[in-house]
């Protein structure tokens, strides 16, 4: 794994922690955990989530190695009972909460820090049919050095491309610490046989992808076939090997916040390292209330004895002001543990330039304009 | 960055909790470097506070003959201004001015003309809303976020709403041509100075009454700014009169024989006195008094929003809200989970400078109120309830109280029965819906209640059985000018807001 030059050993530590091991993770593919959990979980139907969470020992470390949550994935019935036992989301309340957080006033030093952090959290993305090696090279150069006029400007977290361009991106970013993320699994619709999705995943990993952004089968999820979604995520996770798995829920197609919460837990139980809102190909893409619900899910998953899972809103975040609102929501929902590129990312392309303009303004005291940042 | 992980685990151990959200930068120094919000103070420059204020009678500012009082900024204890104390003679003059305006101008004016003035006032409030929000925050101690996003928008909305009624009274359901009462004597509290003023003045004027209003002695400044705004709107002299002062002024006002209508919002104790004073007279009375509202959380509630709702119900305006959800009734099966989430959320409350745009909880309005809160909290501890306060640094000067929650509270404790009127929550549990309803209703008050459940049928069944003027479903402390508000029993009588609110100011 490439080291991120701007993070320290301690900050990077989570990346090396245990969960990804297929088979032992809660969301690992069906194995002894699931067999052992067996039928006991069925009795928890009704309100399993909160009972389970309450019954679990209070973890005194962020990442415990005992994961009783595996009981929830013992069978299709247990999984359904667990997901439907999660507390509901009140739409009005959730939207009011983010609206209020949106009024936070982040100025001066706080703004500078937020801008810097947001730049470091960007997955600079190009996912077009028209993508070429040249386009990816140019994007990679931008990722390494977003502001050519200011060497103190940090690099972004990753570059996100289609699988066939991973090799190019990898070559261009060698030694930079910027990771290469690849979408896979028949992105963006996910409508292909599992073998094809796994083959695509393996291809991207073999080409050097550090991170895989997969899409879930929304059709199966909406039809209530949670087990099928679980199996697919677990299988892709296994195919990822050492690469990190981001699971795209495509919240614009799940529509309700209850679905978003259930899909978040499903993905985490199945082994996701990150949960991600959207492909960017469906409207609406990332929204603040959806992100709030997902952030509550990663927070609660850790508190219930699971791992620490990252979160990535993607699509539709275009301004520094928006990005700062997201950081505020992260800060006041999950706390500062998640305010790190290892645990929170922005999937975006045009956002970077706005962040750079704002950053230049913070330093210079005046706005320069779009011609003082590069167009890629 | 390097401190992040150790910082977290140290904090988690300290708090004995698991929670990642514990870390608002200011209360967790180990993580301060990640993303501490820099101070974001709203500028005071927009507000001009005079060293002293007179009474507003007959469209002019006239000196008071009953002496003077000082109003302080509760966040700093700085004296803001001196204001006149209206004597009985001053009250007499104000009532006479209101009477003259009523008889000669306002009651004769067509509703459509009165509406124009009310619309003009509403627009002026919107135009001056930033100034008024800052002034309210300075004089009351409440955070600018609330005055800016809640108080002032609602104040303007009330004037707009009742402006719309002024020429439609014959369609309000009170007969073909309902008549006004005459002069309304109105006494308002310090917790929402300008909003309570709007609740009182807007319907009174819309119906054709004139008013003499007395603001609370700790928060007279926005009412005096409103007086000036009335002149700016060219409101005929005497239609609105503002007399400042303390209890004696209020007593003189409500007892004045020239008042046709008495409207009071404030404590149950004072409300009783007013009811006694006007008993047997022809005065029409509405009282909006105290409360000890229950917020009922069932085990199928939307948990995260319920936590937000509990926060809003008791920490909004520092809990100095008559309809505050000061009793949390939580179903026993989710008590631990809910309390854990509530404490985690309480740790993120930002307590401090009311003018900082990121402040969630401001200052307690007065030293006297702080003493009352402190006394009741001490009683709660002495009676054996378990106290937990959010860790926060309180400023050295001013009146402050940290957001506090009491667990192991039993129904006999004073903190479960008496209105604390501060940021103090008492948690009780229940097992069945019947028990929840019984416990919620077990109070002499009956102003408001909240119910949290995702099950619609239960929501309706429980709401129907709660004896409270307002029941909020999966939300709390939501106000709208079109929605009536008011209490049962010791929480008062009469309704304010909407078409219902017109009745109090019409001769029907």
HADDOCK unambig.tbl for C-alpha pairs under 7 A between the chains (distance, minus, plus):
assign (segid A and resid 8 and name CA) (segid B and resid 2 and name CA) 6.05 0.50 0.50
assign (segid A and resid 10 and name CA) (segid B and resid 2 and name CA) 5.42 0.50 0.50
assign (segid A and resid 11 and name CA) (segid B and resid 1 and name CA) 6.38 0.50 0.50
assign (segid A and resid 11 and name CA) (segid B and resid 2 and name CA) 5.75 0.50 0.50
assign (segid A and resid 54 and name CA) (segid B and resid 337 and name CA) 6.45 0.50 0.50
assign (segid A and resid 58 and name CA) (segid B and resid 18 and name CA) 6.54 0.50 0.50
assign (segid A and resid 59 and name CA) (segid B and resid 18 and name CA) 6.33 0.50 0.50
assign (segid A and resid 60 and name CA) (segid B and resid 13 and name CA) 7.00 0.50 0.50
assign (segid A and resid 60 and name CA) (segid B and resid 18 and name CA) 6.46 0.50 0.50
assign (segid A and resid 61 and name CA) (segid B and resid 9 and name CA) 6.42 0.50 0.50
assign (segid A and resid 87 and name CA) (segid B and resid 300 and name CA) 6.70 0.50 0.50
assign (segid A and resid 87 and name CA) (segid B and resid 301 and name CA) 6.72 0.50 0.50
assign (segid A and resid 87 and name CA) (segid B and resid 302 and name CA) 5.30 0.50 0.50
assign (segid A and resid 87 and name CA) (segid B and resid 303 and name CA) 5.83 0.50 0.50
assign (segid A and resid 88 and name CA) (segid B and resid 301 and name CA) 6.94 0.50 0.50
assign (segid A and resid 88 and name CA) (segid B and resid 302 and name CA) 4.57 0.50 0.50
assign (segid A and resid 89 and name CA) (segid B and resid 302 and name CA) 5.11 0.50 0.50
assign (segid A and resid 90 and name CA) (segid B and resid 302 and name CA) 5.81 0.50 0.50
assign (segid A and resid 90 and name CA) (segid B and resid 305 and name CA) 6.30 0.50 0.50
assign (segid A and resid 93 and name CA) (segid B and resid 305 and name CA) 5.43 0.50 0.50
assign (segid A and resid 94 and name CA) (segid B and resid 305 and name CA) 6.37 0.50 0.50
assign (segid A and resid 104 and name CA) (segid B and resid 357 and name CA) 6.85 0.50 0.50
assign (segid A and resid 104 and name CA) (segid B and resid 358 and name CA) 5.52 0.50 0.50
assign (segid A and resid 105 and name CA) (segid B and resid 40 and name CA) 6.25 0.50 0.50
assign (segid A and resid 105 and name CA) (segid B and resid 357 and name CA) 6.19 0.50 0.50
assign (segid A and resid 105 and name CA) (segid B and resid 358 and name CA) 6.19 0.50 0.50
assign (segid A and resid 106 and name CA) (segid B and resid 37 and name CA) 6.06 0.50 0.50
assign (segid A and resid 106 and name CA) (segid B and resid 38 and name CA) 6.75 0.50 0.50
assign (segid A and resid 107 and name CA) (segid B and resid 38 and name CA) 6.16 0.50 0.50
assign (segid A and resid 107 and name CA) (segid B and resid 40 and name CA) 6.69 0.50 0.50
assign (segid A and resid 108 and name CA) (segid B and resid 38 and name CA) 6.65 0.50 0.50
assign (segid A and resid 109 and name CA) (segid B and resid 38 and name CA) 6.24 0.50 0.50
assign (segid A and resid 110 and name CA) (segid B and resid 35 and name CA) 6.28 0.50 0.50
assign (segid A and resid 110 and name CA) (segid B and resid 36 and name CA) 6.10 0.50 0.50
assign (segid A and resid 110 and name CA) (segid B and resid 37 and name CA) 5.26 0.50 0.50
assign (segid A and resid 110 and name CA) (segid B and resid 38 and name CA) 5.25 0.50 0.50
assign (segid A and resid 113 and name CA) (segid B and resid 35 and name CA) 6.74 0.50 0.50
assign (segid A and resid 114 and name CA) (segid B and resid 35 and name CA) 6.85 0.50 0.50
assign (segid A and resid 299 and name CA) (segid B and resid 20 and name CA) 6.97 0.50 0.50
assign (segid A and resid 303 and name CA) (segid B and resid 18 and name CA) 6.07 0.50 0.50
assign (segid A and resid 303 and name CA) (segid B and resid 19 and name CA) 6.71 0.50 0.50
assign (segid A and resid 332 and name CA) (segid B and resid 21 and name CA) 6.34 0.50 0.50
assign (segid A and resid 332 and name CA) (segid B and resid 348 and name CA) 6.62 0.50 0.50
assign (segid A and resid 333 and name CA) (segid B and resid 21 and name CA) 5.75 0.50 0.50
assign (segid A and resid 334 and name CA) (segid B and resid 20 and name CA) 5.57 0.50 0.50
assign (segid A and resid 334 and name CA) (segid B and resid 21 and name CA) 4.68 0.50 0.50
assign (segid A and resid 335 and name CA) (segid B and resid 20 and name CA) 5.31 0.50 0.50
assign (segid A and resid 335 and name CA) (segid B and resid 21 and name CA) 4.07 0.50 0.50
assign (segid A and resid 335 and name CA) (segid B and resid 22 and name CA) 6.42 0.50 0.50
assign (segid A and resid 335 and name CA) (segid B and resid 23 and name CA) 5.56 0.50 0.50
assign (segid A and resid 336 and name CA) (segid B and resid 23 and name CA) 6.68 0.50 0.50
assign (segid A and resid 336 and name CA) (segid B and resid 34 and name CA) 6.54 0.50 0.50
assign (segid A and resid 337 and name CA) (segid B and resid 4 and name CA) 6.48 0.50 0.50
assign (segid A and resid 337 and name CA) (segid B and resid 20 and name CA) 6.97 0.50 0.50
